[in-house]
Amino acid sequence: MAELLRAEGITKRFTGALALDGVDFAVNSGEVHVLLGENGAGKSTLVKVLAGVYRPDSGSVRVADGVNLAVIYQELTLVPELSVAENLFLGRPPRRFGVVDRARMLRDAVGLLARVGLRVDPATPVKELGIAQQQMVEIARALDLNAGVLVLDEPTAVLTDTETDRLLEIMAEIRDQGVGLVFITHHLDEIRRIADRVTVLRDGRSVGVLPAGSSVEQMIELMVGRAISEQYPRRSQEPGDVLLKVDSLTRDGRFTDVSFEVRAGEVVGIAGLVGAGRTEVVRAAFGVDHYDSGHVEVAGRRLPGGDVRAAMRAGLGLVPEDRKGQGLVLTSSVGENLGLVTLRSATRAGIVDRKRQRRHADEMATALRVKTSGLDQEVRELSGGNQQKVVIGKWLLADPRVLVLDEPTRGVDVGAKVEIYELINRMTAAGRAVLLVSSDLPEVIGMSDRIVVMAHGRVAGELPARGTTQDEVMALAVQEFSA
Amino acid sequence: MTTATARTGVDARKILSENGALGGLVVLVVALSILAPTFLSTQNLINVGVQAAVVAVLAFGSTFVIVSGGIDLSVGSVAALSAMVGAWSSAEAGLPGPVALLLGLATGVAAGLINGAMVSFGRLPAFIATLAMLSIARGLTLVVSQGTPLATPDVVTFLGSNLVPQVPLPLLIMLVFFGITGFVLSRTYAGRSMYAIGGNEEAARLSGIDVRRQKLVIYALSGLFAAVAGMLLAGRLASAGPQAAVGYELDAIAAVVIGGASLSGGVGRAFGTLVGALVLAVLRNGLNQLQVSPFWQQVVIGVVIALAVLLDTLRRRSR
């Protein structure tokens, strides 16, 4: 196996903080080299150094002759309005006499799409494709640019299980074509299925290289630096009064007749397939979107529909699923973001008590162990897991009676996940309640007390979490309703 | 950087590196004082301050709007309309000067509220809503004035004059509004909301900020500041002109942008805007001193705006 890329002694600092500390990393032709580590361990920084986005403070990156490196980032770089073929040949369409040769472009696109097993009409606008298909288009484009090294930065975080299976198959095929793949994922089972080597990063240092077939426990221990005893440390307790009551909530075309209750001290999970209407229901309950009939009560008080501030006053909070799009103000600092929800309550006569805001933000950042150089650091510089802690933290500061967490651990590493679970335990122990929307079945089963399963915009059934299997949840989630 | 942290002590290098425009201003002042011997005289520097005052106050109002991710193209016209309403109320309607002044300021607030309502409740893009207001306010100025300048009431003329010899009131008013702007941006609920809304409107809404109401406040503030700037301009000339402040909205936006704010929102500071307005005023004054033709002055100012933003972009990227 020829070596395609070798990085040696890579060190990179950001405003004082050491992001990478003497990291060695190499990619061979025909291997899947997994980069594993907690959020903030330096994976993304290393990828950006390899791709030439960042210049390392010391160390070198050498690439074999004629080898290109392509990175598929989590945020895709396709132009939604353009067709699949136009995206594949973006900036370099086949031309004849200076005019784009559409017929040839479409023909070439078919062959290229076949390499990644994607069967769509290349004239389809990209925005009509699902996220998994869009990823395939990006991979196909990278392959056409003769990428010898292909870096996939958490591609499976946004995929369903079947889509992930498909992606792993394609990755294996590309590997067999001699491409070197760098694969970043937090799903340890995926690593067991496809990795040839695993480099583990912790706090900016490479702490070990594991061979294929290493156990999950080995990986976790290297990554976290300690053994994690329980993946889902839910501590249940006797439920109290009803804090949140959603009664026959209906929004035409989105969800129908959805009812459930959440009691003090309880974690209620909402499971279901993507598109089952889970996010729509919790957004409507929180007042972000309107609903057509039914009602929502918090601690016995009925909420006016479509009024976020009223929902907040009643004691409801929502951590949205789209961290960057809806959770964070990326242009602002960690401290500003932590103080956003409590901004109103910290205001007297129009003036914000900034000292108090700062003190509370500081306490919260410490309590949640947010890895940051300080409250003034821009939140965009934090890793995904730490950003998520900031979003949850801003709500914890408002101490809501019921906190809705929509996919709270998506793209978050094992260590931070367990910390978020412990936060859930602490909330319920204090008599608060949590509504946990999650596509991660082991998580919903492991962390909830009861599970509401949704399908096609309706409640398909409710299960006690204890003793329930993934199959039982899935059986409800795929249920068909007679219209 | 969006956070306004209290700085202890003065570290010149740090201040310069965080404010690209300030470095530019220093270079400009040094260069002009060498090239034009009269530039550094007290009288001329005071003139620069007075010349900067109108644009600076306009630009402070625009800073609120731009930080919140919007744009206000109507400030020049609103400034002219407010001054004209003030002058008309006194000269034609015979109202007492202070009442006329208040009516003028209220006019600016009203225009701003209408802008805000169009943007937040009408969901018009800010560019379109305020472009419409630019035309409406200018048209109303002509209607009210019948196309001729009107004399300003004494209280307005006083705003444009010297408090005591060598201390022009416009300069002091500019500094007061600088202080108000900095205070609003960093200390008030409205100001902190501006950064949140400009940085991520959806996240602001989901965090319980009443985005629509805050936008009304933001555009109303912009209208009020425009009215004050209009009064300063009219006060200096002792008359409100139907064609006053034409194109000033572009100077205001330029000052904000030279000061390091981002037109995509979430970033911007009062001090940057002050420096931006001073850069424009120093440049105009200096070019006059050097007897550069007004035709070429426009070219130079355009180049400086482009250079300032370019340097700022490069500086950010190198971090």
Interface residues (C-beta under 8 A of the other chain):
Chain A: F286 V288 V308 R309 M312 L318 P320 G325 Q326 G327 L328 V329 L330 T331 S332 S333 G335 E336 G339 L340 V341 L343 R344 T347 G350 I351 V352 R354 D376 K394
Chain B: T2 T3 T5 S186 R187 T188 Y189 A190 R192 S193 Y195 A196 G198 G199 N200 E202 A203 A204 R205 L206 S207 G208 I209 D210 S262 G265 G266 V267
